[in-house]
Amino acid sequence: MSSSPRAAGGAPTDLSREVEGLIARWAGVIVRAARQYGLDASEQDEVTQDLRLRFWGLLERAEAGAPAINATYAMRAASSAAVDLVRRNRMRRDAAHEEVSPETAGAVTVEDDLAARLNEAIDTLIPSRRLAVRLHLDGRSLPEIARILKWTEAQARNQVYRGLADLKAHLREE
């Protein structure tokens, strides 16, 4: 399923088309940044998703006639997103520093399967809720989410809670 934001009728919005155009335009920069930090293809997808969020927020805040995203910004944003992912991965590894024993190996496989199902379910959410829920599940606080997405704190809370409710309903259906 595509991760591009869509209008209520399912058609891509002008902003989502612009964001996807930027992602396509700067794809080489994204790949180079991911490779520079030793990230694999799935992690490169995470960097791309992070850049979608950054580009989306930047374009929403931009005034009419504002300059387009240039090469310098794209390179710095891609590098920053890759570094952020490396740090998150390091924190996850540190948190799970215990070695996986043969007795718990099956549990790890189940956890990986659940994580994949959760990501697929998140992709079904409407764009604003998907962004808010991903940031929330990434450990961001409501004030941080509001700041990143340029929303009020009440708006961020609303989108996170509604997104989580939608997510729970979707997972129950499965």
Number of C-alpha atoms within 10 A of each C-alpha: 6 7 16 17 24 18 12 9 7 8 11 15 15 12 16 21 15 15 23 19 12 19 19 13 13 19 15 12 19 25 19 16 23 26 15 12 13 13 20 12 12 9 17 22 15 17 26 22 17 21 23 21 17 19 22 20 16 17 19 13 12 12 9 8 6 9 9 11 13 10 12 9 11 21 17 13 20 26 20 16 23 28 18 14 20 17 12 13 13 12 12 11 11 10 9 10 9 8 8 12 9 8 8 10 12 12 12 13 11 11 12 12 12 12 12 12 14 15 12 13 18 24 19 16 20 18 18 15 23 23 23 27 25 18 20 19 11 10 11 15 15 20 15 16 24 18 14 17 22 15 14 14 16 12 16 26 20 15 19 24 16 16 23 21 12 19 21 14 12 15 14 8 7 7
